[in-house]
Amino acid sequence: MNAPIYTLVRGDDWRAARTIGAYHGSADDMRDGFLHLSTAEQVRESARRHRSGERDLWLVAVDPAALGPALRWEPASGGRRPGLFPHLYGPLPMSAVLSEVPLPLGEDGLHVFPPEVP
């Protein structure tokens, strides 16, 4: 298995996804036409930029090998951030999910990540 990749999911969206067996993305994902994912090295910055201060946020670890050709590695939109980001062109099946953990907010207002995320 390759290193996990991650997506940040709002609580209501994640509970709905578990009920139907797949996550179809946030409003931002739907607008852009793909699910935004991040590597372990990218996910903290993604949380800071796009989910800052949000409560009831989940960190979902995904097995990239389970996603097949629907997973593409591409530059961030507009090239604003260096490197390639994993983008999923289709729903995220629960069978590809390795783990799911809540991301509480610390006293500093930043999300508290599990120790395995650098």
SVG drawing of the C-alpha trace seen along z (x, -y; Angstrom):
<svg xmlns="http://www.w3.org/2000/svg" viewBox="-27 -31 33 33">
<polyline fill="none" stroke="black" stroke-width="0.4" points="0.0,0.0 1.1,-3.5 1.2,-6.2 -2.3,-7.3 -3.8,-10.5 -6.3,-12.6 -9.5,-14.6 -11.1,-17.0 -14.8,-16.4 -17.4,-18.4 -19.3,-16.3 -22.7,-16.4 -21.3,-15.4 -19.3,-12.6 -22.2,-11.1 -24.3,-11.2 -21.5,-9.6 -21.3,-6.7 -25.0,-6.2 -25.0,-6.0 -21.6,-4.3 -19.6,-7.0 -18.5,-10.6 -19.5,-12.8 -17.7,-15.9 -18.2,-19.4 -19.7,-22.3 -16.2,-23.3 -15.5,-19.8 -18.7,-19.9 -17.8,-23.3 -14.4,-22.2 -15.5,-18.8 -13.3,-16.6 -12.7,-15.8 -9.7,-17.7 -7.3,-15.4 -3.9,-16.1 -0.8,-14.2 0.3,-14.0 2.7,-16.8 -0.1,-19.0 -3.1,-18.4 -2.3,-20.7 -1.9,-23.7 -5.1,-22.7 -6.9,-22.7 -5.5,-26.1 -6.4,-27.6 -9.8,-26.0 -11.3,-24.8 -9.8,-27.2 -11.8,-27.4 -14.4,-24.8 -15.7,-22.5 -17.0,-19.0 -14.3,-18.4 -13.1,-14.9 -9.7,-13.7 -10.3,-10.8 -7.3,-8.7 -7.6,-7.0 -5.7,-4.3 -4.7,-5.8 -4.3,-2.4 -8.0,-1.7 -9.1,-4.6 -7.8,-3.5 -7.6,-5.8 -10.2,-8.3 -7.2,-9.6 -5.0,-12.1 -2.1,-14.1 -2.4,-17.7 -1.2,-21.2 -3.4,-23.3 -6.0,-25.4 -4.3,-28.5 -0.9,-27.1 -1.0,-29.0 0.6,-26.2 3.7,-24.2 3.7,-20.5 1.0,-18.1 -2.2,-17.4 -4.3,-14.3 -7.7,-14.9 -10.4,-12.3 -12.7,-12.4 -15.7,-10.5 -17.1,-9.7 -14.9,-8.3 -16.0,-4.8 -16.0,-3.7 -14.0,-0.7 -11.0,-3.0 -11.2,-4.6 -8.4,-3.5 -9.4,-5.6 -11.5,-8.5 -10.8,-10.7 -12.3,-13.9 -10.1,-17.0 -10.9,-19.1 -9.8,-22.7 -7.0,-23.5 -6.9,-26.5 -5.0,-28.4 -8.0,-27.8 -6.0,-25.4 -7.0,-21.8 -5.3,-19.2 -4.0,-16.4 -3.1,-12.9 0.6,-12.3 1.0,-10.2 0.4,-13.3 3.6,-15.3"/>
</svg>
